[in-house]
């Protein structure tokens, strides 16, 4: 696998300023498609962990739409966490952001009702360790959603991904080709995540792929008796 463990400063800046807001369309699509949006929209106070939150755009969108959530966002980048905290303050949202590693989460067992990660897992050096940590931090009966690129993606699926993100049609083909080559093909295969789910003894059907989308989904509810 050639995917970098973390973005360079330039890559982080580009993602934070040029891509992250557009990616919110993909967040919304996946939340709706996996029915997690239905759960989050209930007027119930829940603790949610956003793993690999970057500049905080998704966490802020969630707080806007689901004000009953108590949200914590973590990222390994000090710069991104500082940017996320500034964004949240400007909007007047009480969201906790902190520098932390997905593979060594600084939270006790069963701390969160929802653990969510979008676009981060491909950068984890050991995805088994990272997903095991997400599972550990999740309360029994809690909801898990991890979504990211897969190397099994086809170019047509990347075109679909691009369209849902609402990126400019004028440069769709060349940008999709770059994404396909640099983000999707170096990522891990869907079978990798199937093996992780089996090793962690997660419920059957935890790992799937949205129709016509170039990403894996780790979507399940932690059994209430764990």
N, C-alpha and C positions, 0 to 999 in steps of 0.2 A: 504494500500500500504506500502511495506517494503523498497522501494528503498530509499537510503540515499539522503539527500538534496544536499550533495556535497561529492566528493571523499576525503578520508584521504590522508595524504602526501605520504604514501607508494603506495596507489592506483593511485594517480596522477602521481607519478614517473613511475610506471609500464605502465600506459597508454601512457605516453609521450615517453618513451624510447622503449617499446616493441610492442605496438599496433597501435599507431596513424599513422605511415607510411604505415602499411598494410591496415588500414582503408581507405586510399586514393583511393584504388580500388573501394570501395563501394561508395565513394563520386562521382567518375567518372561515375559509373553505374547509380546512381540516377540522376545526372545532365543530362546524355544522355537520360535516360528513360522518364524524365519529360519535355524534350525539353528546359530546361533552358540553357543548353550548347549552343544551337543554338543562343539564345538571347545574351548570354555573349560574344560569339565569334564575334559579330558585332563590327565594329571599331567605337564605340560610347562611349564617356566618361560617366561612370555611377558611382554613389556612392553606395557601397555595405557594408552592415553590417553583420558580422559573429557573431552570438549570441552563446556564449559558445565555444569560439575558441580554448580553451585549449592551447597547446604549439604552435599554429599557423601554423601547417603543412598544413591544408586545405587552409587557407588564402594565404600562400606562393605559393602553387600549383596554385591557381586561378590567382595570380599575374603573375606567369610564363606563364600561358596559355592565359590569358586575360589582357594584359598590359595596356589597356585603363581604367581598373577599378581603382577607388579610394577606397581602402579597409580600413575599420575600424573593428577591432576585439575586443570583450569584453569577460571577464570571471571574475568570483568571486574570483579566486585564484591569489594572487599576484605572487606566484612562477611561475605559468603557463604563466602569462603575461610577466614576466621578461624573461622566456625562449623563448617565442614567439618573443619578441623584439630582443633578441640576434640572433636568427635564421635569422630574416629578415635583420638585419644589416650585418651578414656574407655574405648574398647573394646580398647585395646592393639594397634591395627593400624598398621603402618608404611606409610602412604600419603602420597605427596608431593602437596601442594596448593600451587598458586601462582597469583598474579594474572597473567593473560595474555589476549590478544585472539585469538580464533579466526582472525581474518583476517591475523594476523602471528605465527604460532606461534614461540616462542623455542627451537626445537629444530632440530638438524641434519636433513638429509635422511635418510630411512630409519631413524628412531629407534625406531619402534614396530611390534610384531607385530600389534597390533589398535588401530584408532582408532574410537571410539564416541562418538556424540552423540545425546541424546534431549531433544527439546523446546527446543533452543537455536537451531537454524538460522533460524527465523522472525524472530529478532531481529537477525540479521547484516545490516548495511546492504548488503553486497555478497556474496550467497551464492556466486557464482562464485569470488570470492577465497577465501572461507572453505573451500569444498570443495576447491579447488586446494591450499590449505595442508594440509588433512587428508591429501590424496593424496600430497603431497610428503613429509610426515613418516612415511608408512607404508612399511614395508619391502616389497621385492618378495616376492610370495607371502603378504603380510599380508592381514588381514581388515578391511573397512570396513563400518560400519553407522551411518547417519545417519537418524533418524526424527523427524518433526515433523508439525504440523498442515498441512492443505492447504485452500485456499479452495474446492476442488471438493467438499468434504464435504457430505453431506446431513444433515438433522436426525436421521434414523433412525440414521445411522452414529455421530453424536454420542451418541445414546442407548446404542448398543452400547459405545462408548468408556467412557461413564459406568458401565455395568454391570460391565465387565471391571475397572475401577478399584476396584470394590467400595464406591462411595460410597452414602450412605443413599438408599433407594428413596423415602422420604417426600417428598424434595425433588427427585426425579430430573427431572421435567418442567421446572420453572422454572430449575434450575441448568443443565440441558442447553441450554435456550434462550439463557441468558446466555453459555455457552461458545461456542455456535454463532455468536452475533452478535459477540462480542468477541475470541474467540481464533481461530476457524476462518475466518470470512468475510474478515477483514482479512489473512490469511496469503497466501502465494504459491500459484499453481496447480501442479498436477502437471506440466503442460507446461513450466513454467519449469525444473524439475529434469531433465526429459528433455533440454532444450536444453543445460543445463550438462554433462550426461554426454557428450553428443555433442561439445561444444566441447573437453572435456578428454580426448577419445578414450578413454573408459572402456569396459570390456567391454560387449557387447550384453546387454540385460536387467538392467543395473545398477539402473534405477529401476522401481519397481513400487508397488502398493498392496495391503495385506492385504485379503482379502475382508471386506466389511461394516465396514471401519474407516476413520475420517476422517483418514488420515495417509499421507504418502508414505514410501517406504523407498529409501534409497540403500544397497544391499547388494551387495557384490561382493568378489572377491579380486583383489588387484593382481597382474598377470602377473609371473611369476618372472623374466622377462628384462628387466624395466624397471629 
